Amino acid sequence: MSGLIPKQFIVDLIDRADVVEVVGRRVQLKKAGKEYKACCPFHDEKSPSFTVSPDKGFYHCFGCGQHGNALDFLMQYDHMEFVEAVESLAGLMGVEVPHEEGQSQRPARSYDSLFELIKKVAEFYEAELKKHDAAVDYLKLRGIDGATAKRFGIGYAPSGWSNVLDKFGKSKETIDRLLAVGLIIRKDNGQNYDRFRDRIMFPIRDSRGRMIGFGGRVLLNEEPKYLNSPETVLFHKGRELYGLYEARQALRNIDRLVVVEGYMDVVGLARHGIDFSTATLGTATTDEHLNRLFRVCDEIFFCFDGDRAGRAAAWRALENALPQIREGRQIRFVFLPDGQDPDSYVQEHGAAAFESALDKAMPLSDFLLEELTAQADMNSVDGRARLAELARPLIMKIPPGVFKELLTVRLAESVGLPAHKLESILRTDVASEPRANSKGKTRLRSVPGGLGNPSIVRRAITLLLNHPEAARELDVSQLSGVSKPGCDLLRDLIEMVQSEPNLTTAGLLERWRNDEKGRHLGKLAAVELPELDEFDAGAELLDCIAQLAVGARRDRMTFLIGKQTLKSLTDAERNELRALSQGSAFGG
């Protein structure tokens, strides 16, 4: 904590800040893959070595070593003091900076005003729906009754350029809040206007039921058909799922979830008693989506149109889902007849027919092999070799386990090789990947020792900082007997991610801003991890933890054997040595 600003507020601010926007206002950035590049603003250079990572919320210069989050950039570039930088960033994001008067004050209180504003606007939209017959008639035509509309808080944004602005933007402060949550848009001349006009409105709720944004659908065949709230301090479309909160409210136990493409699909299915559906918000399914889904249940269905676009969307979902495969988890795909979506299908055929389609859903492994074999001539050696090459990066995304082994066996049968031979070839291909890119930056590979030759603790911390989500389900108790340097910090980092699962790299670093123990974390966060398909941070991190645990047991066993030779073992130590000898102290 700095001054009287709650530490939790600062971390939340960092996690929600768009570091690309903050840096991009002062430095001309160019898109380069998942990152942005520029010539470093902190030292003279002719070729760009300054990178900004939106995923990490972090920037780093490979030339001079400057790095940090959005706050650090404001302090370094604009020469601000820490508190001044916090206030500047908060102002940019449209939130107030709270100040603690006592430890009982709830952190991050300033976001409450934004949640309250969205709630009031949603109530305004609901009231407007009752006043506009055309909007009510549209919902009735789509089979949505009053009870379903009320359950999902469906409303209507009337036509006109300033209904919300006039009602809720009566001061500069309230206008800034409307801008911050994306309900109004500012033109180049400084004038503002409503984002949503003449649209059916679907409020989007977070996991706690708070409204964080909207989706709006036109009544006629205009474009764009759907318009979503923009990315804001409250709303991140790559994290949120429409209808998931309502599903959890409707069902005490959820055994399966159906992921569909649109708001009307979720609402239409719910109207027919299918309460276990949810929708991504105009974006492909992300790791964060999948993490949220699998925290609810272990069986996920993706439901798409059966046309080419639907199968392409299903394939993107499959690619993103592969790293999430674990024993006990199931992912299936449902393809509806061409021209039908879940809403129209359930309207025409009923709930029983839709659930029957779920029962006949295609397992992920079948869909994967079906799509790949369609791209190869299975009657020729060249075609079967092509199948193996197409499958290789996909197989390597899957964490080690029974599913991966069985899928490799099935692939080997299709290719015409023994499973062990194919597995050996796949691993050899992975090991032959280059260690460095053309510019000589550090490249870390997802093979044993893939991080070069740093200590296992250092490797684990590097992986965790770059991929905090990989630590969410680790068993930190495995580190209880590990005494290697840095292990206390690793344990603290894991526990912090598990207590705050949405922490980004930038948020983690902010937690250790004034802590001597975390002084070098920024350098590890700047390490460039592979972009190769087969790189699996979760599997590498799990392997690091296992190696540390095995090493600790080995060290303990060596110590006890030494005491035994001196005949100085206590009864408790003798029993411990016996247990270690019978167990897997040496990884066997």
SULKAGI-V159021 format. One record per residue. N is the residue number from 1. RES is the residue in one letter. SS is DSSP state (h for helix, s for strand, l for the rest). PHI is phi as a letter, one per 30 degrees, with the letter a starting at -180 (NA if undefined). NEAR is the number of other ideal C-beta (glycine too) atoms within 8 Angstrom. Layout:
# SULKAGI-V159021
N_RES_SS_PHI_NEAR / N_RES_SS_PHI_NEAR
This chain:
# SULKAGI-V159021
1_M_l_NA_8 / 2_S_s_c_8 / 3_G_l_i_6 / 4_L_l_c_6 / 5_I_s_d_14 / 6_P_l_e_11 / 7_K_h_d_9 / 8_Q_h_d_8 / 9_F_h_d_14 / 10_I_h_d_14 / 11_V_h_d_13 / 12_D_h_d_12 / 13_L_h_d_14 / 14_I_h_d_15 / 15_D_h_d_12 / 16_R_h_c_9 / 17_A_l_d_15 / 18_D_l_c_8 / 19_V_h_d_16 / 20_V_h_d_10 / 21_E_h_d_9 / 22_V_h_d_14 / 23_V_h_d_15 / 24_G_h_d_11 / 25_R_l_d_5 / 26_R_l_c_9 / 27_V_l_b_9 / 28_Q_l_d_5 / 29_L_l_c_11 / 30_K_s_b_8 / 31_K_s_d_5 / 32_A_s_b_7 / 33_G_l_i_5 / 34_K_l_d_6 / 35_E_s_c_9 / 36_Y_s_b_13 / 37_K_s_b_10 / 38_A_s_a_13 / 39_C_l_d_9 / 40_C_l_d_13 / 41_P_l_d_8 / 42_F_l_c_9 / 43_H_l_a_8 / 44_D_l_d_2 / 45_E_l_a_9 / 46_K_l_c_3 / 47_S_l_c_5 / 48_P_l_d_9 / 49_S_l_b_10 / 50_F_s_c_16 / 51_T_s_b_12 / 52_V_s_b_15 / 53_S_s_c_13 / 54_P_l_d_11 / 55_D_l_d_7 / 56_K_l_d_10 / 57_G_l_i_15 / 58_F_s_b_15 / 59_Y_s_b_15 / 60_H_s_a_12 / 61_C_s_c_14 / 62_F_l_d_9 / 63_G_l_d_9 / 64_C_l_c_7 / 65_G_l_i_8 / 66_Q_l_d_11 / 67_H_s_a_12 / 68_G_s_l_11 / 69_N_l_c_14 / 70_A_h_d_14 / 71_L_h_d_15 / 72_D_h_e_10 / 73_F_h_d_14 / 74_L_h_d_13 / 75_M_h_d_12 / 76_Q_h_d_10 / 77_Y_h_d_10 / 78_D_l_c_9 / 79_H_l_h_5 / 80_M_l_c_9 / 81_E_l_d_6 / 82_F_h_e_9 / 83_V_h_d_9 / 84_E_h_d_8 / 85_A_h_d_13 / 86_V_h_e_14 / 87_E_h_d_9 / 88_S_h_d_11 / 89_L_h_d_14 / 90_A_h_d_12 / 91_G_h_d_7 / 92_L_h_d_8 / 93_M_h_c_11 / 94_G_l_i_11 / 95_V_l_b_12 / 96_E_l_d_6 / 97_V_l_c_10 / 98_P_l_d_12 / 99_H_l_b_7 / 100_E_l_d_10 / 101_E_l_c_5 / 102_G_l_a_5 / 103_Q_l_d_4 / 104_S_l_d_4 / 105_Q_l_d_10 / 106_R_l_d_5 / 107_P_l_d_10 / 108_A_l_h_10 / 109_R_h_d_9 / 110_S_h_d_11 / 111_Y_h_d_11 / 112_D_h_e_7 / 113_S_h_d_10 / 114_L_h_d_14 / 115_F_h_d_12 / 116_E_h_d_8 / 117_L_h_d_14 / 118_I_h_d_17 / 119_K_h_d_10 / 120_K_h_d_9 / 121_V_h_d_11 / 122_A_h_d_14 / 123_E_h_d_8 / 124_F_h_d_12 / 125_Y_h_d_14 / 126_E_h_d_11 / 127_A_h_d_9 / 128_E_h_d_14 / 129_L_h_e_14 / 130_K_h_d_7 / 131_K_h_c_5 / 132_H_l_b_10 / 133_D_h_d_5 / 134_A_h_d_7 / 135_A_h_d_12 / 136_V_h_d_10 / 137_D_h_d_8 / 138_Y_h_d_10 / 139_L_h_d_11 / 140_K_h_d_9 / 141_L_h_d_6 / 142_R_l_d_9 / 143_G_l_i_9 / 144_I_l_c_11 / 145_D_l_d_8 / 146_G_h_d_5 / 147_A_h_d_6 / 148_T_h_d_12 / 149_A_h_d_11 / 150_K_h_d_8 / 151_R_h_d_8 / 152_F_h_c_13 / 153_G_l_i_10 / 154_I_l_d_15 / 155_G_s_b_14 / 156_Y_s_b_11 / 157_A_s_c_14 / 158_P_l_d_9 / 159_S_l_d_4 / 160_G_l_j_7 / 161_W_l_c_6 / 162_S_l_b_9 / 163_N_h_d_11 / 164_V_h_d_15 / 165_L_h_e_14 / 166_D_h_d_7 / 167_K_h_d_7 / 168_F_h_c_13 / 169_G_l_c_12 / 170_K_l_d_4 / 171_S_l_b_6 / 172_K_h_d_5 / 173_E_h_d_6 / 174_T_h_d_11 / 175_I_h_d_12 / 176_D_h_d_9 / 177_R_h_d_12 / 178_L_h_d_15 / 179_L_h_d_12 / 180_A_h_d_12 / 181_V_l_c_16 / 182_G_l_i_12 / 183_L_l_d_15 / 184_I_s_b_14 / 185_I_s_b_7 / 186_R_s_c_7 / 187_K_l_d_8 / 188_D_l_d_3 / 189_N_l_d_4 / 190_G_l_j_6 / 191_Q_l_d_6 / 192_N_s_c_13 / 193_Y_s_a_10 / 194_D_s_d_14 / 195_R_l_d_11 / 196_F_l_c_11 / 197_R_l_b_11 / 198_D_l_h_7 / 199_R_s_b_12 / 200_I_s_d_14 / 201_M_s_c_14 / 202_F_s_c_14 / 203_P_s_d_14 / 204_I_s_c_14 / 205_R_s_c_10 / 206_D_l_d_10 / 207_S_l_d_6 / 208_R_l_c_6 / 209_G_l_i_7 / 210_R_l_d_9 / 211_M_s_d_11 / 212_I_s_b_13 / 213_G_s_a_15 / 214_F_s_b_14 / 215_G_s_c_15 / 216_G_s_b_13 / 217_R_s_c_11 / 218_V_s_d_11 / 219_L_l_d_9 / 220_L_l_c_4 / 221_N_l_d_4 / 222_E_l_c_6 / 223_E_l_b_3 / 224_P_l_d_6 / 225_K_l_d_7 / 226_Y_s_c_10 / 227_L_s_b_8 / 228_N_s_c_11 / 229_S_l_e_13 / 230_P_l_d_7 / 231_E_l_d_7 / 232_T_l_b_11 / 233_V_l_d_11 / 234_L_l_c_12 / 235_F_l_c_13 / 236_H_l_b_7 / 237_K_l_d_11 / 238_G_l_d_7 / 239_R_l_c_9 / 240_E_l_c_11 / 241_L_l_b_12 / 242_Y_s_d_13 / 243_G_l_i_14 / 244_L_h_d_13 / 245_Y_h_d_11 / 246_E_h_d_13 / 247_A_h_d_14 / 248_R_h_d_9 / 249_Q_h_d_7 / 250_A_h_d_7 / 251_L_l_c_9 / 252_R_l_d_2 / 253_N_l_b_4 / 254_I_l_c_10 / 255_D_l_d_6 / 256_R_l_a_10 / 257_L_s_b_15 / 258_V_s_c_15 / 259_V_s_c_16 / 260_V_s_c_13 / 261_E_l_c_8 / 262_G_l_b_10 / 263_Y_h_e_12 / 264_M_h_d_10 / 265_D_h_d_15 / 266_V_h_d_16 / 267_V_h_d_15 / 268_G_h_d_16 / 269_L_h_d_17 / 270_A_h_d_16 / 271_R_h_e_10 / 272_H_l_c_11 / 273_G_l_i_6 / 274_I_l_c_12 / 275_D_l_c_10 / 276_F_l_c_10 / 277_S_s_c_17 / 278_T_s_a_13 / 279_A_s_b_14 / 280_T_l_d_13 / 281_L_l_c_11 / 282_G_l_i_7 / 283_T_l_b_8 / 284_A_l_d_8 / 285_T_l_d_12 / 286_T_l_c_11 / 287_D_h_e_9 / 288_E_h_d_10 / 289_H_h_e_13 / 290_L_h_d_13 / 291_N_h_e_12 / 292_R_h_d_12 / 293_L_h_d_14 / 294_F_h_d_11 / 295_R_h_d_5 / 296_V_h_c_9 / 297_C_l_a_10 / 298_D_l_c_6 / 299_E_s_b_10 / 300_I_s_c_15 / 301_F_s_c_14 / 302_F_s_c_13 / 303_C_s_c_13 / 304_F_s_b_13 / 305_D_s_d_11 / 306_G_l_d_10 / 307_D_l_d_8 / 308_R_h_d_5 / 309_A_h_d_7 / 310_G_h_d_12 / 311_R_h_d_12 / 312_A_h_d_8 / 313_A_h_d_11 / 314_A_h_d_13 / 315_W_h_d_9 / 316_R_h_d_10 / 317_A_h_d_13 / 318_L_h_d_13 / 319_E_h_e_9 / 320_N_h_d_12 / 321_A_h_d_13 / 322_L_h_e_10 / 323_P_h_d_11 / 324_Q_h_c_11 / 325_I_l_d_13 / 326_R_l_b_8 / 327_E_l_e_6 / 328_G_l_j_5 / 329_R_l_c_11 / 330_Q_s_b_9 / 331_I_s_b_13 / 332_R_s_b_13 / 333_F_s_b_15 / 334_V_s_c_14 / 335_F_s_c_10 / 336_L_s_d_13 / 337_P_l_e_6 / 338_D_l_e_6 / 339_G_l_i_5 / 340_Q_l_c_10 / 341_D_l_c_12 / 342_P_h_e_14 / 343_D_h_d_14 / 344_S_h_d_9 / 345_Y_h_d_14 / 346_V_h_d_15 / 347_Q_h_d_9 / 348_E_h_d_7 / 349_H_h_c_7 / 350_G_l_j_8 / 351_A_h_d_10 / 352_A_h_d_6 / 353_A_h_d_10 / 354_F_h_d_15 / 355_E_h_d_9 / 356_S_h_d_8 / 357_A_h_d_11 / 358_L_h_d_13 / 359_D_h_d_6 / 360_K_l_c_6 / 361_A_l_d_10 / 362_M_s_d_10 / 363_P_s_d_9 / 364_L_h_e_13 / 365_S_h_d_10 / 366_D_h_d_8 / 367_F_h_d_12 / 368_L_h_d_12 / 369_L_h_d_12 / 370_E_h_d_9 / 371_E_h_d_10 / 372_L_h_d_12 / 373_T_h_d_10 / 374_A_l_d_6 / 375_Q_l_c_8 / 376_A_l_b_11 / 377_D_l_d_7 / 378_M_l_d_9 / 379_N_l_c_4 / 380_S_l_b_7 / 381_V_h_d_5 / 382_D_h_e_7 / 383_G_h_d_11 / 384_R_h_d_13 / 385_A_h_d_9 / 386_R_h_d_11 / 387_L_h_e_16 / 388_A_h_d_14 / 389_E_h_d_7 / 390_L_h_d_10 / 391_A_h_d_12 / 392_R_h_e_11 / 393_P_h_d_8 / 394_L_h_d_13 / 395_I_h_e_12 / 396_M_l_d_12 / 397_K_l_d_11 / 398_I_l_d_13 / 399_P_l_d_11 / 400_P_l_e_5 / 401_G_l_l_10 / 402_V_h_d_6 / 403_F_h_e_11 / 404_K_h_d_12 / 405_E_h_d_9 / 406_L_h_d_9 / 407_L_h_d_12 / 408_T_h_d_13 / 409_V_h_d_9 / 410_R_h_d_10 / 411_L_h_d_14 / 412_A_h_d_14 / 413_E_h_d_8 / 414_S_h_d_11 / 415_V_h_d_11 / 416_G_l_j_6 / 417_L_l_b_9 / 418_P_l_d_6 / 419_A_h_e_11 / 420_H_h_d_6 / 421_K_h_d_9 / 422_L_h_d_14 / 423_E_h_d_10 / 424_S_h_d_8 / 425_I_h_d_10 / 426_L_h_d_13 / 427_R_h_d_8 / 428_T_h_d_8 / 429_D_h_d_9 / 430_V_h_d_12 / 431_A_h_d_7 / 432_S_l_d_5 / 433_E_l_d_9 / 434_P_l_d_5 / 435_R_l_d_5 / 436_A_s_b_7 / 437_N_l_d_7 / 438_S_l_d_3 / 439_K_l_c_4 / 440_G_l_i_5 / 441_K_l_d_8 / 442_T_s_d_7 / 443_R_l_c_10 / 444_L_s_c_13 / 445_R_l_c_11 / 446_S_l_d_14 / 447_V_l_b_7 / 448_P_l_e_4 / 449_G_l_i_6 / 450_G_l_d_11 / 451_L_l_c_11 / 452_G_l_i_7 / 453_N_l_b_4 / 454_P_l_d_7 / 455_S_l_d_8 / 456_I_h_d_10 / 457_V_h_d_13 / 458_R_h_d_10 / 459_R_h_d_12 / 460_A_h_d_13 / 461_I_h_d_14 / 462_T_h_d_15 / 463_L_h_d_15 / 464_L_h_d_15 / 465_L_h_d_14 / 466_N_h_d_11 / 467_H_l_b_12 / 468_P_h_e_12 / 469_E_h_d_11 / 470_A_h_d_11 / 471_A_h_c_13 / 472_R_l_d_10 / 473_E_l_c_3 / 474_L_l_d_12 / 475_D_l_c_5 / 476_V_h_d_9 / 477_S_h_d_5 / 478_Q_h_d_11 / 479_L_h_c_14 / 480_S_l_d_5 / 481_G_l_c_8 / 482_V_l_c_11 / 483_S_l_c_6 / 484_K_l_d_10 / 485_P_l_e_5 / 486_G_l_j_10 / 487_C_h_d_12 / 488_D_h_d_7 / 489_L_h_d_10 / 490_L_h_e_13 / 491_R_h_d_10 / 492_D_h_d_9 / 493_L_h_d_13 / 494_I_h_d_13 / 495_E_h_d_9 / 496_M_h_d_11 / 497_V_h_d_15 / 498_Q_h_d_11 / 499_S_h_d_6 / 500_E_l_b_9 / 501_P_l_d_9 / 502_N_l_c_7 / 503_L_l_d_12 / 504_T_l_c_12 / 505_T_h_e_14 / 506_A_h_d_15 / 507_G_h_d_14 / 508_L_h_d_16 / 509_L_h_d_16 / 510_E_h_d_12 / 511_R_h_d_12 / 512_W_l_c_11 / 513_R_l_e_7 / 514_N_l_c_4 / 515_D_l_c_8 / 516_E_h_e_4 / 517_K_h_d_8 / 518_G_h_c_11 / 519_R_l_d_7 / 520_H_l_c_6 / 521_L_h_d_12 / 522_G_h_e_9 / 523_K_h_d_9 / 524_L_h_d_11 / 525_A_h_d_16 / 526_A_l_d_10 / 527_V_l_d_11 / 528_E_l_d_7 / 529_L_s_d_11 / 530_P_l_d_9 / 531_E_l_c_6 / 532_L_l_d_8 / 533_D_l_e_7 / 534_E_l_d_11 / 535_F_l_d_13 / 536_D_l_b_11 / 537_A_h_d_12 / 538_G_h_d_11 / 539_A_h_d_10 / 540_E_h_d_14 / 541_L_h_d_15 / 542_L_h_e_10 / 543_D_h_d_9 / 544_C_h_d_13 / 545_I_h_d_13 / 546_A_h_d_9 / 547_Q_h_d_9 / 548_L_h_d_16 / 549_A_h_d_12 / 550_V_h_d_12 / 551_G_h_d_11 / 552_A_h_d_12 / 553_R_h_d_13 / 554_R_h_d_10 / 555_D_h_d_9 / 556_R_h_d_12 / 557_M_h_d_12 / 558_T_h_d_8 / 559_F_h_d_8 / 560_L_h_d_13 / 561_I_h_d_9 / 562_G_h_d_8 / 563_K_h_d_10 / 564_Q_h_d_10 / 565_T_h_d_6 / 566_L_l_c_6 / 567_K_l_h_5 / 568_S_l_b_4 / 569_L_l_d_10 / 570_T_l_d_5 / 571_D_h_d_6 / 572_A_h_d_6 / 573_E_h_d_10 / 574_R_h_d_10 / 575_N_h_d_8 / 576_E_h_d_10 / 577_L_h_d_13 / 578_R_h_d_8 / 579_A_h_d_8 / 580_L_h_d_12 / 581_S_h_d_8 / 582_Q_h_d_5 / 583_G_l_c_7 / 584_S_l_c_7 / 585_A_l_d_11 / 586_F_l_c_6 / 587_G_l_i_5 / 588_G_l_c_3
